[in-house]
Amino acid sequence: MAPRRRTVLAAVSTATASAAAGCADLLADTDDESGPTSDETVATAFVENLANGEFERASERFVSSEQDRYGDPGRLERLWMGYGAVGGSFEEIADTSVTTGDGASAVDLTLSFARGDHDCRVVVDTESRIVDCGVTDEYERPSYVDSSAVTETDLTLSVEGCSLPGTVTTPADGDGVPGVVLVHDSGPVTADTARGGTQLFTDLAEGLATQGVATLRYDKRVPACEVTGTEYTLDRVTVDDALVAIERLRSVEGVGPDRIAVVGHGLGGRAAPRIAARDGNLAGVVGLAAPARPFHDLTLEQLEHKASVGSQEWGDLTSVYETWTDEIERVRSGEYEADETLLNKPGAFWQSLESYDHLGTAAEIEAPLFFLQGTRDFQVSAADDLERWQSELEGDSAADFETYDGLNHLFMPGEGESVEFAYAVRNNVAEEVVTDLADWIGGL
């Protein structure tokens, strides 16, 4: 795949940075210390360092002002691990292109791995020092989506004090089909759940529609609308808007109004029982990687995982861990105010989670429940979370559970240690997950 030329030289943000696993020396040394160094040579030598596990040497190529941030050896190692988690072993640099802008050049490289090509951008300044680097993969539809069998319609959800762009995806043919509302994980999330080269909700929406299930997905209230600190509760940022979306989906032509289910991912899965209880008429409830443990405990475990993977310490991550450890203890003890900020969220959010009995609510729901969990998910655990749902719902014949070997938090395949940077590397939801969802929802 040829690299995609870009005319805008925006610095690559950490949100688009991703990575892959170290490998043997597969590139010739391109350093030329005796004369001027081209931007392409700098970028190629940098990738060679990553491929050979020379993360400290790669860090030395950064401009000093960015060396402790984007050029931290720990960050670079995890970035390379992300590429390898999806692509497998590194093979070669297949192609490069350079776009020159004001004060810097963007070198776009196509990197070939055992399971396919992926894109990387290295930004180089006029002194041949690297300013930033990251994954620039673009999303591609999975092979299991039949575009000719799918119809998409954009809409706007009018929710309290806000308007949320959304999309209804329906089978091209059919009447009275089942439908689901897709509910986001924590943090600012778009309707597609776009993370660079992945779009979890797009895969689910188009994959399910291909198999006869309609969906509605929408931008989350955060960051689409302003939410003040004390208003930042589970209901305000997740549940209330999902209920509006459910009513909207019931009115869509061709969708059976009595065949509507909620499918929540991550925090959305934890909130799904509350959404169902407040609606009162849902046909089914699905939790994708739904956390059962206290949310602050998950936050601590995620930080510990991020800090422990790889061989290089990541300074920024270590600093966050030290700060958040104290804040997690405050959340656990309840010693905080609603307008305080803890773990990057207002105290009101943590209070709302504490007052919500998600396990008890799920046990009281009459609608069928389905919980799905990947085994490579470092954010939510099959052993510590899925099993809690199972234990609480033991004896409920309407509750189903499924685990998927090798799938991460986005239900996408990979290998090796799971890292968040892999979420930006081009990948798709595993077909078996879409099929299992379609079969279960189709039976409602």
C-alpha positions, 0 to 999 in steps of 0.5 A: 500500500502506497503511503498517503500524501498529506498537505497539512503538517499537524504534529501527531498527537499521542492519541494517534500514536501506536506501536508494534513489537521489537524484532531482529535487524531487518534494515540496513544502517542508514545513518550518515554522520559525515554529512547532511542528513535528509529527512527521509534518512532520519526517519528510516534510521529511526524506524531501524532503531525501533525494529532493533529494540534500540529505543534509547537510541531512537529517543536521542534523535528527538529534539530536546524539548520533546525528548521527555514527552513524545521521545521517551524510550518507554513510549517508543517501545510501547508504540512499536509493540502496538504495531507488532500486536496487530501486524506481527513480525516486521519485514521492511519499509515498503515506501516513503514520501516527504511533505515539507511544511513551515519549519518541519517535514512529514516523512510518511512511511509504509511499514510491511509486517507479516500480516499486512502494511501499516503507516507511520509518520515521523515529523522532522525539523530543519535541524534533522531532529525528530519532533514527533512520530505516530501511527497514521493508519486509515480505517478500512471496512472489514471483509464481512461487511456487504455495503450493498446490503446496508443503508445508512442515514445521518440524524441528530439526537435532540437531548437535554441542552445539546444536539448529538450527531448520529447514524442509523444503519439498517439492512437494505431489505427487511421489515420489523428487524431487530435494532440496537443502540450502541453505547460508548465506553468512558471518555470522549468518544465519537459515534464511530468510536474512531481510534486512528485505524480502528472504528469499533462501532462502525464495524459493529453497525455495518457488520450487524446490518449486513446480518439483518440487525439495525443500529443507532450510534451517536457522538457521546455528550462528552466532548460534543457538548459542555458538561459542568463538573457537578453535572458530570454523572453516569446518567448525564453523560451516558444513560440519559442520551442512550434513552433518547436514542432508544426512543428514536430507533423505535421510530425508524421505519423497518425496525421492530419497536418491540425488538430493541436492545442496548449494546454497551461497551466498557462503561456503556456495558456497565451502564446497560442494566441501568439503561434497561431498568429506566426504559422498562421495555427493552428486548435485550441487554448486551455488555461488551467488556463490561467492568463489574469491579469498582471502576477505580480499581480497574483504573489502578490495574490498567495503570499497573499494566501500562507501567509494567509492559515492555522493558523501558520505563515511561516517565510520564506514565510513572508520574501519572501512576504516582499521582493517581494512586493517591487519588484512587485511595480517596475515591475508594474512601469517599473522601472527596467533594462532587466538584473536585477532580479525581482521575481526570473526572469530577467527583460527581461522576465517582459518586454516581458510580458508587450509588449505582448497584450495577450487579443488583440491577442486572439481576432484577432485569427481566430482559435477556442479557449477554456479556462478551469478553476478550482474553487479551483485554487489559482494561477489563478482565474475564477472570475478575469482571466477566466471572462476577457478572456470571456469579451474580446472575447464576441461575438466570437462564436468560443470561449468556456469557462468551469469551474470545481468545486473543481479542483485546478491549475493542474485540480485535485480534492481536498477539503478545502483550496488549497495549493501548497504542495498538488501538490506532493500528488498522484492525477490525472487530473479529467476525465471530463477535459480530456473528454471535451478536447478530444471532443472539439479537436476532433471537429476541 
